[in-house]
Amino acid sequence: MDKLTEFFYQTPIKSDWKTQYIRYRIGRLKHQYWLWNRKNVNQKIIDQYDWNIIQNCQPGQTVFFGSAGYYLRDIFQEITVVELHPVVKSFYPEVLICTDRNQLTQLDLAADNFAVVNNRADHWVTVDGLSDHLFKYTKIMNVGCRLFYSFRDTQIHVNRLTTDLEKHFLHWAQSLESTHNLMLVWYDINFLKKQPDANGQYDMLENPDTANGNLKFWFVYKGKPWDIIL
């Protein structure tokens, strides 16, 4: 007889390789880019937003954290890839595994560029939770490090009935200069304006870019802004 579980989160998560790989892939759409690029030696696929990040990186060590950054290494060899999921090591041995952000300082990294592109592990918190993540990231940043940070607004806890979302997230990003020494250099807040169909109905689809996030913020750590290339 099957055992019933009252709550979904009480169900044990399988630890076999296949299950862990599937769980990772579901949250990392750009892993598919890596699979495509491995099969094509003459042409590489790169996401436009990732290309924008690469164009704005300065010389030095570039860290992609929790963002399937390994798919970019054929184009930008200087990338250091850090992931939270140990399963990545099985198909990409060069990755550095950091299952807890507090362990970042143990990896002997000193980042001049640090990118977190819609990392699913950063979600389901308030902006205070995002601030906590960013504080841990700054621990391995050199002075003047450029931080490229993006996420989906629908996966951040906020009262959507009473909050002006654009002001809420922009104010948060601007406040990081005084709390984290992260000066906001550039941002793109994209809340799509839904249009009714022929019957005057609105779809129920989510707002954001599922690959990169619809909220994008670029900062500099204890440094000066740079001329943005887009």
C-alpha angles and dihedrals in degrees: 000000000000116000114236120223116208095206126035094222090058091064110105114245114234114243100203118121096249094053093047091047093050091048090051094047094050089061097039111062091172091064084081089059088057091052092050093046093051089060096046116063096173102051132030128205117223129176113243093234092050088050089053089054093050091050089055098047117112125218113286138056115343117199124195108195122199091338107106087253091164090082088068098052095090086063101032110028094182092074118115110205119214121180135179096216118079090206089076089069090065094063100023109037095182092067121111111227120216111171091179125039089223087068094062091095089059093062096074093236128152108184126206090175124026123186129189109176113190094316105192091210089065093059135092094053135100120256086269087062090051088051090054091053091049092050089058091048092053089060090080099037124112118223107280094025114160114228121202110193130173138164145157117269094212090065095053119088112246136132101258095187096061104024131089093222098199093052091043096056096037092051089050092051093048092048092061091077091070097037103035106016087246111139115202109236103168138358142180118199109185119185105170116227107230119223124208119245125236090285093051092252127135122222121242096226122131120261106230142085101256094205102048106009125247094253114069125178129177120197140176120221114228090331147090129281119262133215104273118230115207 
